[in-house]
Amino acid sequence: MLVLETAEEGLNALKKRSYDIFIVDYRLPGIDGLEFFKRVQFSHREAYKIMITAYKDQNMVSQAPKIGIDDFIEKPFSIQTLEKVLSRLLEEPNTKKNSELNSLTKPT
């Protein structure tokens, strides 16, 4: 896990390592979370992408599938909400993301 304060820090971190799950706030200093996801949509296709926001609007919702956002979590939220979203995404059948991550998490 890696926790950063800005999308720019996240983009720099991705130059050194890849991640399976991105949980990004919409409102960030510098570029926002939506722009972050636009910039990683092709280089990290297989990563799960979750947007956290208190400002969900129709424009954001309409752009989400185009840039690979898998789900939204609206603020305020509980850890149980985050767990439900992650569990649902990891349990979705017939996705390449799912089979790759499950192979990493299942005992052999």
C-alpha positions as CSV (number, residue, x, y, z in Angstrom):
1,M,0.0,0.0,0.0
2,L,1.1,3.5,-0.8
3,V,-0.5,6.7,0.5
4,L,0.2,10.0,-1.2
5,E,-1.1,13.5,-1.0
6,T,-1.3,14.4,-4.7
7,A,-2.0,12.8,-8.0
8,E,1.4,14.0,-9.3
9,E,3.1,12.0,-6.5
10,G,1.0,9.0,-7.6
11,L,2.0,9.4,-11.3
12,N,5.7,9.6,-10.2
13,A,5.3,6.5,-8.0
14,L,3.9,4.6,-10.9
15,K,7.1,5.1,-12.8
16,K,8.8,2.9,-10.2
17,R,6.2,0.3,-9.5
18,S,2.8,-0.9,-10.6
19,Y,-0.3,-1.4,-8.3
20,D,-3.4,-3.6,-8.6
21,I,-5.8,-1.2,-7.0
22,F,-6.1,2.6,-7.1
23,I,-8.3,4.4,-4.6
24,V,-8.1,8.1,-5.4
25,D,-10.0,11.1,-4.1
26,Y,-11.6,13.4,-6.7
27,R,-10.5,16.6,-5.0
28,L,-6.7,16.8,-4.7
29,P,-4.2,19.6,-4.8
30,G,-2.9,20.0,-8.3
31,I,-4.6,17.7,-10.8
32,D,-7.8,16.1,-9.6
33,G,-8.6,12.4,-9.3
34,L,-10.5,12.3,-12.6
35,E,-7.4,13.6,-14.5
36,F,-5.2,11.1,-12.7
37,F,-7.4,8.2,-13.9
38,K,-7.4,9.7,-17.5
39,R,-3.6,9.6,-17.4
40,V,-3.3,6.0,-16.2
41,Q,-6.2,4.5,-18.2
42,F,-4.0,2.9,-20.8
43,S,-0.9,2.2,-18.9
44,H,-2.7,0.5,-16.0
45,R,-5.8,-1.0,-17.7
46,E,-5.9,-4.0,-15.4
47,A,-5.9,-2.1,-12.1
48,Y,-9.1,-1.6,-10.2
49,K,-10.0,2.0,-10.0
50,I,-12.1,3.5,-7.3
51,M,-13.0,7.2,-7.0
52,I,-13.8,8.7,-3.6
53,T,-15.8,11.9,-3.7
54,A,-18.2,14.2,-2.0
55,Y,-18.8,15.9,-5.3
56,K,-20.3,13.2,-7.6
57,D,-22.0,14.8,-10.6
58,Q,-23.4,13.6,-13.9
59,N,-20.2,14.7,-15.9
60,M,-18.0,12.6,-13.6
61,V,-20.4,9.6,-13.8
62,S,-20.5,9.8,-17.6
63,Q,-16.7,9.9,-17.9
64,A,-16.1,7.1,-15.4
65,P,-16.6,4.1,-17.8
66,K,-14.6,5.7,-20.5
67,I,-11.5,6.1,-18.3
68,G,-11.8,2.8,-16.5
69,I,-13.2,3.8,-13.1
70,D,-14.8,0.7,-11.6
71,D,-16.7,2.3,-8.7
72,F,-17.4,5.4,-6.7
73,I,-17.4,5.8,-2.9
74,E,-19.2,8.8,-1.7
75,K,-18.0,10.7,1.4
76,P,-18.5,10.3,4.2
77,F,-17.9,6.6,4.2
78,S,-17.1,3.8,6.6
79,I,-14.4,1.1,6.3
80,Q,-17.3,-1.4,5.8
81,T,-18.3,0.5,2.6
82,L,-14.7,0.3,1.3
83,E,-14.6,-3.4,2.2
84,K,-17.9,-4.1,0.3
85,V,-16.7,-2.3,-2.8
86,L,-13.4,-4.1,-2.8
87,S,-15.0,-7.5,-2.2
88,R,-17.5,-6.9,-5.0
89,L,-14.8,-6.0,-7.5
90,L,-12.6,-8.9,-6.5
91,E,-15.5,-11.3,-6.8
92,E,-16.8,-10.2,-10.2
93,P,-16.6,-13.2,-12.5
94,N,-15.1,-13.2,-15.9
95,T,-12.7,-10.3,-15.6
96,K,-9.0,-10.5,-16.4
97,K,-8.3,-8.2,-13.4
98,N,-10.2,-10.7,-11.2
99,S,-8.3,-13.8,-12.3
100,E,-4.9,-12.1,-12.0
101,L,-5.5,-10.8,-8.5
102,N,-7.2,-14.0,-7.3
103,S,-4.2,-16.0,-8.4
104,L,-2.1,-13.7,-6.2
105,T,-4.3,-14.0,-3.2
106,K,-5.4,-17.6,-3.2
107,P,-3.2,-20.2,-1.5
108,T,-1.6,-22.7,-3.8
